[in-house]
Amino acid sequence: MKLADIENGATLPTLDIDITARLIVGGAIASRDYQDVHHDKAAAQALGSPDIFMNILTTNGLVGRYVTDWAGPEARLAGVNIRLGAPNFPGDRMTFSGKVNSVDAGSGEVEVAISGRNQLGDHVTGTVILKFC
């Protein structure tokens, strides 16, 4: 996608991601987050959680994937500002959606508002700044 192709207010296509124990544990290991609540169900339950849950670093990576898959190779992440909400547990499905907040042709920057929802509500909300080459 080229910067000239992006319109302010445009909506991004949704992306569904099935949340599996493998994704949660793999994301935690890949981001060197060894907190037991991300890989040990008994430890997570001892703290009141029904199961292991996704860490913020995995969520951040999925946000980046969602936006850059849409924008294509001409764009790079210049900023990510997210807030976590409802946890992602194994068996959940998270659906990403997004909307272009602003396009600045002069700087080559595009701001996109995103959300990732599961059956409990918003797992992640925030904005991503893309810089086009």
N, CA, C and O atoms as a GROMACS GRO file, in nm:
protein
  532
    1MET      N    1   0.084  -0.117   0.000
    1MET     CA    2   0.000   0.000   0.000
    1MET      C    3   0.090   0.124   0.000
    1MET      O    4   0.196   0.124   0.062
    2LYS      N    5   0.047   0.225  -0.067
    2LYS     CA    6   0.117   0.353  -0.072
    2LYS      C    7   0.043   0.454   0.017
    2LYS      O    8  -0.077   0.442   0.039
    3LEU      N    9   0.117   0.550   0.067
    3LEU     CA   10   0.058   0.654   0.151
    3LEU      C   11  -0.058   0.723   0.080
    3LEU      O   12  -0.160   0.752   0.143
    4ALA      N   13  -0.044   0.749  -0.049
    4ALA     CA   14  -0.148   0.818  -0.126
    4ALA      C   15  -0.278   0.738  -0.132
    4ALA      O   16  -0.384   0.794  -0.160
    5ASP      N   17  -0.272   0.607  -0.107
    5ASP     CA   18  -0.390   0.521  -0.113
    5ASP      C   19  -0.472   0.523   0.016
    5ASP      O   20  -0.583   0.469   0.020
    6ILE      N   21  -0.419   0.583   0.122
    6ILE     CA   22  -0.484   0.577   0.252
    6ILE      C   23  -0.567   0.702   0.276
    6ILE      O   24  -0.519   0.814   0.261
    7GLU      N   25  -0.693   0.680   0.312
    7GLU     CA   26  -0.784   0.791   0.338
    7GLU      C   27  -0.813   0.801   0.488
    7GLU      O   28  -0.829   0.700   0.556
    8ASN      N   29  -0.820   0.924   0.536
    8ASN     CA   30  -0.858   0.948   0.674
    8ASN      C   31  -0.998   0.888   0.697
    8ASN      O   32  -1.089   0.909   0.617
    9GLY      N   33  -1.013   0.816   0.806
    9GLY     CA   34  -1.142   0.754   0.838
    9GLY      C   35  -1.160   0.615   0.781
    9GLY      O   36  -1.259   0.548   0.812
   10ALA      N   37  -1.066   0.569   0.698
   10ALA     CA   38  -1.077   0.435   0.639
   10ALA      C   39  -1.072   0.329   0.749
   10ALA      O   40  -1.002   0.345   0.849
   11THR      N   41  -1.148   0.222   0.729
   11THR     CA   42  -1.146   0.112   0.825
   11THR      C   43  -1.057   0.000   0.773
   11THR      O   44  -1.053  -0.028   0.653
   12LEU      N   45  -0.987  -0.062   0.864
   12LEU     CA   46  -0.903  -0.176   0.831
   12LEU      C   47  -0.988  -0.301   0.832
   12LEU      O   48  -1.087  -0.307   0.905
   13PRO      N   49  -0.954  -0.400   0.753
   13PRO     CA   50  -1.026  -0.527   0.761
   13PRO      C   51  -1.001  -0.591   0.898
   13PRO      O   52  -0.894  -0.573   0.957
   14THR      N   53  -1.097  -0.665   0.947
   14THR     CA   54  -1.080  -0.731   1.076
   14THR      C   55  -0.984  -0.850   1.060
   14THR      O   56  -0.966  -0.903   0.951
   15LEU      N   57  -0.925  -0.888   1.172
   15LEU     CA   58  -0.837  -1.005   1.177
   15LEU      C   59  -0.873  -1.084   1.301
   15LEU      O   60  -0.868  -1.032   1.412
   16ASP      N   61  -0.910  -1.211   1.282
   16ASP     CA   62  -0.940  -1.301   1.394
   16ASP      C   63  -0.816  -1.383   1.427
   16ASP      O   64  -0.751  -1.438   1.338
   17ILE      N   65  -0.784  -1.390   1.556
   17ILE     CA   66  -0.671  -1.470   1.602
   17ILE      C   67  -0.722  -1.564   1.710
   17ILE      O   68  -0.774  -1.521   1.813
   18ASP      N   69  -0.706  -1.693   1.686
   18ASP     CA   70  -0.741  -1.792   1.787
   18ASP      C   71  -0.631  -1.794   1.893
   18ASP      O   72  -0.513  -1.808   1.861
   19ILE      N   73  -0.671  -1.779   2.017
   19ILE     CA   74  -0.577  -1.775   2.128
   19ILE      C   75  -0.561  -1.917   2.181
   19ILE      O   76  -0.655  -1.976   2.234
   20THR      N   77  -0.441  -1.969   2.167
   20THR     CA   78  -0.411  -2.105   2.213
   20THR      C   79  -0.307  -2.098   2.324
   20THR      O   80  -0.238  -1.998   2.341
   21ALA      N   81  -0.299  -2.206   2.401
   21ALA     CA   82  -0.194  -2.214   2.503
   21ALA      C   83  -0.057  -2.204   2.437
   21ALA      O   84   0.034  -2.142   2.492
   22ARG      N   85  -0.041  -2.264   2.321
   22ARG     CA   86   0.086  -2.259   2.248
   22ARG      C   87   0.123  -2.114   2.214
   22ARG      O   88   0.239  -2.075   2.229
   23LEU      N   89   0.027  -2.035   2.168
   23LEU     CA   90   0.054  -1.894   2.135
   23LEU      C   91   0.093  -1.817   2.261
   23LEU      O   92   0.188  -1.738   2.259
   24ILE      N   93   0.021  -1.839   2.370
   24ILE     CA   94   0.050  -1.768   2.495
   24ILE      C   95   0.188  -1.804   2.549
   24ILE      O   96   0.267  -1.716   2.581
   25VAL      N   97   0.217  -1.933   2.558
   25VAL     CA   98   0.346  -1.977   2.611
   25VAL      C   99   0.459  -1.939   2.516
   25VAL      O  100   0.563  -1.890   2.560
   26GLY      N  101   0.439  -1.961   2.387
   26GLY     CA  102   0.542  -1.927   2.289
   26GLY      C  103   0.574  -1.778   2.289
   26GLY      O  104   0.691  -1.740   2.280
   27GLY      N  105   0.471  -1.694   2.298
   27GLY     CA  106   0.493  -1.550   2.302
   27GLY      C  107   0.567  -1.507   2.427
   27GLY      O  108   0.654  -1.420   2.422
   28ALA      N  109   0.533  -1.570   2.540
   28ALA     CA  110   0.602  -1.536   2.665
   28ALA      C  111   0.750  -1.578   2.658
   28ALA      O  112   0.838  -1.502   2.699
   29ILE      N  113   0.775  -1.696   2.608
   29ILE     CA  114   0.914  -1.742   2.597
   29ILE      C  115   0.992  -1.656   2.498
   29ILE      O  116   1.105  -1.616   2.527
   30ALA      N  117   0.933  -1.626   2.384
   30ALA     CA  118   1.002  -1.545   2.282
   30ALA      C  119   1.036  -1.406   2.334
   30ALA      O  120   1.136  -1.347   2.293
   31SER      N  121   0.953  -1.353   2.423
   31SER     CA  122   0.978  -1.219   2.478
   31SER      C  123   1.052  -1.225   2.612
   31SER      O  124   1.066  -1.124   2.681
   32ARG      N  125   1.097  -1.346   2.647
   32ARG     CA  126   1.175  -1.368   2.770
   32ARG      C  127   1.099  -1.328   2.896
   32ARG      O  128   1.157  -1.277   2.992
   33ASP      N  129   0.969  -1.351   2.893
   33ASP     CA  130   0.883  -1.323   3.008
   33ASP      C  131   0.852  -1.458   3.074
   33ASP      O  132   0.767  -1.533   3.028
   34TYR      N  133   0.922  -1.487   3.181
   34TYR     CA  134   0.911  -1.618   3.245
   34TYR      C  135   0.818  -1.618   3.366
   34TYR      O  136   0.823  -1.709   3.448
   35GLN      N  137   0.732  -1.517   3.376
   35GLN     CA  138   0.633  -1.517   3.483
   35GLN      C  139   0.546  -1.642   3.469
   35GLN      O  140   0.497  -1.672   3.360
   36ASP      N  141   0.529  -1.713   3.579
   36ASP     CA  142   0.460  -1.842   3.573
   36ASP      C  143   0.315  -1.832   3.527
   36ASP      O  144   0.260  -1.931   3.479
   37VAL      N  145   0.251  -1.717   3.542
   37VAL     CA  146   0.111  -1.704   3.501
   37VAL      C  147   0.093  -1.714   3.349
   37VAL      O  148  -0.019  -1.725   3.301
   38HIS      N  149   0.203  -1.710   3.275
   38HIS     CA  150   0.196  -1.720   3.129
   38HIS      C  151   0.226  -1.861   3.078
   38HIS      O  152   0.221  -1.885   2.957
   39HIS      N  153   0.259  -1.955   3.169
   39HIS     CA  154   0.287  -2.091   3.123
   39HIS      C  155   0.247  -2.201   3.222
   39HIS      O  156   0.252  -2.319   3.186
   40ASP      N  157   0.208  -2.165   3.342
   40ASP     CA  158   0.175  -2.264   3.445
   40ASP      C  159   0.032  -2.241   3.494
   40ASP      O  160   0.004  -2.148   3.570
   41LYS      N  161  -0.058  -2.327   3.447
   41LYS     CA  162  -0.200  -2.310   3.479
   41LYS      C  163  -0.226  -2.311   3.630
   41LYS      O  164  -0.304  -2.230   3.680
   42ALA      N  165  -0.162  -2.401   3.702
   42ALA     CA  166  -0.183  -2.409   3.847
   42ALA      C  167  -0.138  -2.280   3.916
   42ALA      O  168  -0.205  -2.231   4.008
   43ALA      N  169  -0.027  -2.225   3.872
   43ALA     CA  170   0.021  -2.100   3.932
   43ALA      C  171  -0.074  -1.985   3.901
   43ALA      O  172  -0.101  -1.902   3.987
   44ALA      N  173  -0.126  -1.981   3.779
   44ALA     CA  174  -0.221  -1.876   3.742
   44ALA      C  175  -0.350  -1.891   3.824
   44ALA      O  176  -0.405  -1.791   3.871
   45GLN      N  177  -0.396  -2.015   3.841
   45GLN     CA  178  -0.517  -2.038   3.920
   45GLN      C  179  -0.496  -2.002   4.067
   45GLN      O  180  -0.589  -1.955   4.133
   46ALA      N  181  -0.376  -2.025   4.118
   46ALA     CA  182  -0.347  -1.990   4.258
   46ALA      C  183  -0.360  -1.839   4.282
   46ALA      O  184  -0.383  -1.795   4.394
   47LEU      N  185  -0.345  -1.762   4.175
   47LEU     CA  186  -0.360  -1.616   4.185
   47LEU      C  187  -0.499  -1.569   4.146
   47LEU      O  188  -0.523  -1.448   4.136
   48GLY      N  189  -0.592  -1.664   4.122
   48GLY     CA  190  -0.730  -1.628   4.094
   48GLY      C  191  -0.768  -1.624   3.948
   48GLY      O  192  -0.882  -1.591   3.915
   49SER      N  193  -0.677  -1.658   3.859
   49SER     CA  194  -0.706  -1.660   3.716
   49SER      C  195  -0.757  -1.800   3.678
   49SER      O  196  -0.710  -1.899   3.734
   50PRO      N  197  -0.851  -1.809   3.584
   50PRO     CA  198  -0.898  -1.942   3.546
   50PRO      C  199  -0.796  -2.024   3.466
   50PRO      O  200  -0.807  -2.146   3.457
   51ASP      N  201  -0.696  -1.957   3.409
   51ASP     CA  202  -0.598  -2.026   3.324
   51ASP      C  203  -0.480  -1.932   3.302
   51ASP      O  204  -0.479  -1.820   3.352
   52ILE      N  205  -0.380  -1.979   3.228
   52ILE     CA  206  -0.270  -1.891   3.188
   52ILE      C  207  -0.327  -1.780   3.101
   52ILE      O  208  -0.436  -1.795   3.045
   53PHE      N  209  -0.254  -1.669   3.090
   53PHE     CA  210  -0.303  -1.559   3.008
   53PHE      C  211  -0.188  -1.492   2.934
   53PHE      O  212  -0.072  -1.499   2.975
   54MET      N  213  -0.224  -1.426   2.825
   54MET     CA  214  -0.128  -1.364   2.735
   54MET      C  215  -0.057  -1.245   2.801
   54MET      O  216  -0.118  -1.168   2.875
   55ASN      N  217   0.073  -1.232   2.772
   55ASN     CA  218   0.146  -1.117   2.823
   55ASN      C  219   0.137  -0.998   2.727
   55ASN      O  220   0.100  -1.013   2.611
   56ILE      N  221   0.170  -0.881   2.777
   56ILE     CA  222   0.157  -0.758   2.699
   56ILE      C  223   0.252  -0.756   2.579
   56ILE      O  224   0.221  -0.696   2.476
   57LEU      N  225   0.368  -0.820   2.592
   57LEU     CA  226   0.463  -0.820   2.481
   57LEU      C  227   0.410  -0.898   2.361
   57LEU      O  228   0.432  -0.859   2.246
   58THR      N  229   0.341  -1.008   2.387
   58THR     CA  230   0.279  -1.083   2.278
   58THR      C  231   0.168  -1.001   2.215
   58THR      O  232   0.155  -0.996   2.093
   59THR      N  233   0.088  -0.938   2.299
   59THR     CA  234  -0.019  -0.851   2.248
   59THR      C  235   0.040  -0.742   2.161
   59THR      O  236  -0.010  -0.714   2.052
   60ASN      N  237   0.147  -0.679   2.208
   60ASN     CA  238   0.212  -0.572   2.133
   60ASN      C  239   0.258  -0.621   1.996
   60ASN      O  240   0.242  -0.552   1.895
   61GLY      N  241   0.315  -0.740   1.993
   61GLY     CA  242   0.358  -0.799   1.866
   61GLY      C  243   0.242  -0.825   1.772
   61GLY      O  244   0.253  -0.803   1.652
   62LEU      N  245   0.130  -0.872   1.826
   62LEU     CA  246   0.012  -0.898   1.743
   62LEU      C  247  -0.048  -0.768   1.690
   62LEU      O  248  -0.097  -0.764   1.577
   63VAL      N  249  -0.044  -0.662   1.770
   63VAL     CA  250  -0.089  -0.530   1.723
   63VAL      C  251  -0.004  -0.486   1.604
   63VAL      O  252  -0.056  -0.442   1.502
   64GLY      N  253   0.128  -0.498   1.619
   64GLY     CA  254   0.218  -0.462   1.510
   64GLY      C  255   0.192  -0.544   1.385
   64GLY      O  256   0.191  -0.490   1.274
   65ARG      N  257   0.171  -0.672   1.403
   65ARG     CA  258   0.141  -0.759   1.288
   65ARG      C  259   0.013  -0.714   1.218
   65ARG      O  260   0.010  -0.704   1.095
   66TYR      N  261  -0.091  -0.688   1.296
   66TYR     CA  262  -0.219  -0.649   1.238
   66TYR      C  263  -0.204  -0.524   1.150
   66TYR      O  264  -0.251  -0.522   1.036
   67VAL      N  265  -0.140  -0.423   1.203
   67VAL     CA  266  -0.131  -0.296   1.130
   67VAL      C  267  -0.034  -0.305   1.013
   67VAL      O  268  -0.063  -0.252   0.905
   68THR      N  269   0.080  -0.371   1.031
   68THR     CA  270   0.176  -0.378   0.920
   68THR      C  271   0.132  -0.474   0.811
   68THR      O  272   0.165  -0.453   0.694
   69ASP      N  273   0.058  -0.578   0.846
   69ASP     CA  274   0.001  -0.664   0.741
   69ASP      C  275  -0.093  -0.584   0.651
   69ASP      O  276  -0.097  -0.604   0.530
   70TRP      N  277  -0.169  -0.493   0.712
   70TRP     CA  278  -0.259  -0.408   0.635
   70TRP      C  279  -0.181  -0.306   0.553
   70TRP      O  280  -0.209  -0.288   0.434
   71ALA      N  281  -0.084  -0.240   0.614
   71ALA     CA  282  -0.013  -0.130   0.549
   71ALA      C  283   0.087  -0.177   0.443
   71ALA      O  284   0.109  -0.107   0.344
   72GLY      N  285   0.146  -0.292   0.462
   72GLY     CA  286   0.240  -0.345   0.364
   72GLY      C  287   0.384  -0.302   0.389
   72GLY      O  288   0.414  -0.234   0.487
   73PRO      N  289   0.473  -0.342   0.299
   73PRO     CA  290   0.617  -0.325   0.320
   73PRO      C  291   0.667  -0.181   0.309
   73PRO      O  292   0.782  -0.155   0.343
   74GLU      N  293   0.585  -0.089   0.262
   74GLU     CA  294   0.628   0.051   0.252
   74GLU      C  295   0.619   0.124   0.386
   74GLU      O  296   0.666   0.237   0.398
   75ALA      N  297   0.559   0.060   0.485
   75ALA     CA  298   0.537   0.123   0.615
   75ALA      C  299   0.621   0.056   0.723
   75ALA      O  300   0.651  -0.063   0.716
   76ARG      N  301   0.659   0.136   0.822
   76ARG     CA  302   0.726   0.081   0.940
   76ARG      C  303   0.657   0.138   1.064
   76ARG      O  304   0.597   0.245   1.060
   77LEU      N  305   0.667   0.063   1.172
   77LEU     CA  306   0.609   0.110   1.298
   77LEU      C  307   0.695   0.223   1.352
   77LEU      O  308   0.816   0.208   1.370
   78ALA      N  309   0.633   0.337   1.378
   78ALA     CA  310   0.704   0.450   1.436
   78ALA      C  311   0.661   0.475   1.580
   78ALA      O  312   0.729   0.546   1.654
   79GLY      N  313   0.549   0.418   1.620
   79GLY     CA  314   0.502   0.433   1.757
   79GLY      C  315   0.385   0.341   1.785
   79GLY      O  316   0.298   0.322   1.700
   80VAL      N  317   0.383   0.285   1.903
   80VAL     CA  318   0.272   0.199   1.946
   80VAL      C  319   0.236   0.240   2.088
   80VAL      O  320   0.321   0.242   2.177
   81ASN      N  321   0.109   0.273   2.108
   81ASN     CA  322   0.059   0.314   2.239
   81ASN      C  323  -0.065   0.230   2.268
   81ASN      O  324  -0.173   0.257   2.214
   82ILE      N  325  -0.050   0.128   2.353
   82ILE     CA  326  -0.162   0.038   2.380
   82ILE      C  327  -0.194   0.032   2.528
   82ILE      O  328  -0.112   0.064   2.614
   83ARG      N  329  -0.317  -0.011   2.553
   83ARG     CA  330  -0.364  -0.034   2.690
   83ARG      C  331  -0.434  -0.169   2.693
   83ARG      O  332  -0.518  -0.200   2.609
   84LEU      N  333  -0.398  -0.250   2.792
   84LEU     CA  334  -0.462  -0.381   2.808
   84LEU      C  335  -0.591  -0.370   2.885
   84LEU      O  336  -0.607  -0.283   2.971
   85GLY      N  337  -0.682  -0.459   2.853
   85GLY     CA  338  -0.810  -0.467   2.924
   85GLY      C  339  -0.834  -0.610   2.968
   85GLY      O  340  -0.761  -0.663   3.052
   86ALA      N  341  -0.935  -0.674   2.910
   86ALA     CA  342  -0.970  -0.812   2.945
   86ALA      C  343  -0.858  -0.906   2.903
   86ALA      O  344  -0.801  -0.890   2.795
   87PRO      N  345  -0.825  -1.004   2.986
   87PRO     CA  346  -0.718  -1.097   2.950
   87PRO      C  347  -0.757  -1.189   2.834
   87PRO      O  348  -0.875  -1.215   2.810
   88ASN      N  349  -0.655  -1.238   2.764
   88ASN     CA  350  -0.672  -1.342   2.662
   88ASN      C  351  -0.633  -1.476   2.724
   88ASN      O  352  -0.520  -1.493   2.769
   89PHE      N  353  -0.727  -1.569   2.725
   89PHE     CA  354  -0.705  -1.703   2.778
   89PHE      C  355  -0.706  -1.804   2.663
   89PHE      O  356  -0.760  -1.775   2.556
   90PRO      N  357  -0.647  -1.923   2.684
   90PRO     CA  358  -0.659  -2.029   2.582
   90PRO      C  359  -0.806  -2.056   2.551
   90PRO      O  360  -0.890  -2.064   2.642
   91GLY      N  361  -0.836  -2.070   2.424
   91GLY     CA  362  -0.973  -2.094   2.380
   91GLY      C  363  -1.045  -1.969   2.336
   91GLY      O  364  -1.151  -1.977   2.274
   92ASP      N  365  -0.989  -1.852   2.368
   92ASP     CA  366  -1.049  -1.727   2.324
   92ASP      C  367  -1.023  -1.705   2.175
   92ASP      O  368  -0.937  -1.770   2.116
   93ARG      N  369  -1.097  -1.616   2.118
   93ARG     CA  370  -1.071  -1.564   1.983
   93ARG      C  371  -1.068  -1.412   1.997
   93ARG      O  372  -1.163  -1.351   2.046
   94MET      N  373  -0.958  -1.353   1.952
   94MET     CA  374  -0.946  -1.208   1.955
   94MET      C  375  -0.966  -1.155   1.813
   94MET      O  376  -0.906  -1.205   1.718
   95THR      N  377  -1.051  -1.055   1.801
   95THR     CA  378  -1.078  -0.993   1.672
   95THR      C  379  -1.026  -0.850   1.674
   95THR      O  380  -1.069  -0.766   1.752
   96PHE      N  381  -0.929  -0.826   1.584
   96PHE     CA  382  -0.875  -0.691   1.568
   96PHE      C  383  -0.960  -0.612   1.470
   96PHE      O  384  -1.010  -0.665   1.371
   97SER      N  385  -0.976  -0.484   1.500
   97SER     CA  386  -1.036  -0.389   1.407
   97SER      C  387  -0.957  -0.259   1.418
   97SER      O  388  -0.889  -0.235   1.518
   98GLY      N  389  -0.968  -0.177   1.315
   98GLY     CA  390  -0.892  -0.052   1.318
   98GLY      C  391  -0.953   0.052   1.227
   98GLY      O  392  -1.032   0.022   1.138
   99LYS      N  393  -0.912   0.176   1.251
   99LYS     CA  394  -0.960   0.289   1.173
   99LYS      C  395  -0.849   0.392   1.162
   99LYS      O  396  -0.779   0.419   1.260
  100VAL      N  397  -0.832   0.449   1.044
  100VAL     CA  398  -0.731   0.552   1.024
  100VAL      C  399  -0.780   0.681   1.089
  100VAL      O  400  -0.885   0.734   1.053
  101ASN      N  401  -0.702   0.730   1.185
  101ASN     CA  402  -0.735   0.855   1.254
  101ASN      C  403  -0.686   0.976   1.177
  101ASN      O  404  -0.755   1.078   1.170
  102SER      N  405  -0.567   0.965   1.119
  102SER     CA  406  -0.511   1.079   1.048
  102SER      C  407  -0.406   1.034   0.949
  102SER      O  408  -0.339   0.933   0.967
  103VAL      N  409  -0.393   1.114   0.843
  103VAL     CA  410  -0.292   1.093   0.740
  103VAL      C  411  -0.220   1.226   0.721
  103VAL      O  412  -0.282   1.327   0.691
  104ASP      N  413  -0.089   1.225   0.738
  104ASP     CA  414  -0.008   1.345   0.720
  104ASP      C  415   0.088   1.320   0.604
  104ASP      O  416   0.194   1.260   0.621
  105ALA      N  417   0.048   1.366   0.486
  105ALA     CA  418   0.130   1.342   0.367
  105ALA      C  419   0.266   1.408   0.378
  105ALA      O  420   0.364   1.358   0.323
  106GLY      N  421   0.274   1.521   0.447
  106GLY     CA  422   0.400   1.592   0.461
  106GLY      C  423   0.505   1.512   0.537
  106GLY      O  424   0.621   1.507   0.496
  107SER      N  425   0.466   1.449   0.646
  107SER     CA  426   0.560   1.371   0.728
  107SER      C  427   0.562   1.224   0.690
  107SER      O  428   0.652   1.150   0.730
  108GLY      N  429   0.462   1.181   0.612
  108GLY     CA  430   0.452   1.040   0.576
  108GLY      C  431   0.397   0.954   0.688
  108GLY      O  432   0.413   0.832   0.687
  109GLU      N  433   0.332   1.019   0.787
  109GLU     CA  434   0.281   0.944   0.901
  109GLU      C  435   0.130   0.921   0.892
  109GLU      O  436   0.054   1.006   0.846
  110VAL      N  437   0.092   0.804   0.939
  110VAL     CA  438  -0.048   0.765   0.948
  110VAL      C  439  -0.073   0.716   1.089
  110VAL      O  440   0.002   0.633   1.141
  111GLU      N  441  -0.179   0.767   1.152
  111GLU     CA  442  -0.218   0.718   1.285
  111GLU      C  443  -0.340   0.629   1.269
  111GLU      O  444  -0.439   0.666   1.206
  112VAL      N  445  -0.331   0.511   1.329
  112VAL     CA  446  -0.440   0.413   1.322
  112VAL      C  447  -0.485   0.380   1.464
  112VAL      O  448  -0.402   0.345   1.548
  113ALA      N  449  -0.615   0.389   1.490
  113ALA     CA  450  -0.673   0.343   1.617
  113ALA      C  451  -0.706   0.196   1.602
  113ALA      O  452  -0.764   0.154   1.502
  114ILE      N  453  -0.668   0.116   1.702
  114ILE     CA  454  -0.694  -0.028   1.695
  114ILE      C  455  -0.766  -0.074   1.820
  114ILE      O  456  -0.760  -0.010   1.925
  115SER      N  457  -0.834  -0.187   1.807
  115SER     CA  458  -0.884  -0.260   1.923
  115SER      C  459  -0.880  -0.408   1.891
  115SER      O  460  -0.899  -0.449   1.776
  116GLY      N  461  -0.856  -0.485   1.993
  116GLY     CA  462  -0.861  -0.631   1.984
  116GLY      C  463  -0.956  -0.680   2.091
  116GLY      O  464  -0.931  -0.662   2.210
  117ARG      N  465  -1.066  -0.742   2.049
  117ARG     CA  466  -1.171  -0.783   2.142
  117ARG      C  467  -1.181  -0.934   2.152
  117ARG      O  468  -1.159  -1.006   2.054
  118ASN      N  469  -1.214  -0.982   2.272
  118ASN     CA  470  -1.252  -1.122   2.291
  118ASN      C  471  -1.391  -1.125   2.354
  118ASN      O  472  -1.456  -1.021   2.363
  119GLN      N  473  -1.436  -1.241   2.397
  119GLN     CA  474  -1.573  -1.250   2.449
  119GLN      C  475  -1.592  -1.174   2.580
  119GLN      O  476  -1.706  -1.151   2.622
  120LEU      N  477  -1.482  -1.136   2.647
  120LEU     CA  478  -1.492  -1.059   2.771
  120LEU      C  479  -1.496  -0.909   2.747
  120LEU      O  480  -1.533  -0.832   2.835
  121GLY      N  481  -1.457  -0.866   2.626
  121GLY     CA  482  -1.453  -0.724   2.594
  121GLY      C  483  -1.322  -0.689   2.526
  121GLY      O  484  -1.261  -0.772   2.460
  122ASP      N  485  -1.281  -0.565   2.541
  122ASP     CA  486  -1.157  -0.520   2.479
  122ASP      C  487  -1.036  -0.580   2.552
  122ASP      O  488  -1.017  -0.558   2.672
  123HIS      N  489  -0.956  -0.656   2.478
  123HIS     CA  490  -0.829  -0.704   2.532
  123HIS      C  491  -0.724  -0.594   2.519
  123HIS      O  492  -0.644  -0.573   2.610
  124VAL      N  493  -0.725  -0.525   2.405
  124VAL     CA  494  -0.627  -0.419   2.382
  124VAL      C  495  -0.692  -0.306   2.303
  124VAL      O  496  -0.772  -0.331   2.212
  125THR      N  497  -0.659  -0.184   2.338
  125THR     CA  498  -0.699  -0.066   2.261
  125THR      C  499  -0.578   0.024   2.250
  125THR      O  500  -0.486   0.017   2.332
  126GLY      N  501  -0.579   0.109   2.150
  126GLY     CA  502  -0.469   0.204   2.140
  126GLY      C  503  -0.453   0.261   2.002
  126GLY      O  504  -0.542   0.253   1.917
  127THR      N  505  -0.336   0.319   1.980
  127THR     CA  506  -0.303   0.379   1.851
  127THR      C  507  -0.166   0.334   1.806
  127THR      O  508  -0.078   0.303   1.886
  128VAL      N  509  -0.151   0.331   1.676
  128VAL     CA  510  -0.024   0.296   1.613
  128VAL      C  511   0.010   0.407   1.513
  128VAL      O  512  -0.076   0.452   1.437
  129ILE      N  513   0.135   0.451   1.515
  129ILE     CA  514   0.183   0.548   1.417
  129ILE      C  515   0.268   0.472   1.315
  129ILE      O  516   0.363   0.404   1.351
  130LEU      N  517   0.232   0.486   1.190
  130LEU     CA  518   0.309   0.427   1.080
  130LEU      C  519   0.384   0.537   1.008
  130LEU      O  520   0.332   0.648   0.991
  131LYS      N  521   0.503   0.508   0.966
  131LYS     CA  522   0.582   0.601   0.885
  131LYS      C  523   0.604   0.532   0.751
  131LYS      O  524   0.657   0.421   0.744
  132PHE      N  525   0.563   0.602   0.644
  132PHE     CA  526   0.580   0.548   0.509
  132PHE      C  527   0.708   0.598   0.448
  132PHE      O  528   0.741   0.716   0.460
  133CYS      N  529   0.779   0.510   0.382
  133CYS     CA  530   0.906   0.544   0.318
  133CYS      C  531   0.884   0.628   0.194
  133CYS      O  532   0.981   0.665   0.126
   0.00000   0.00000   0.00000
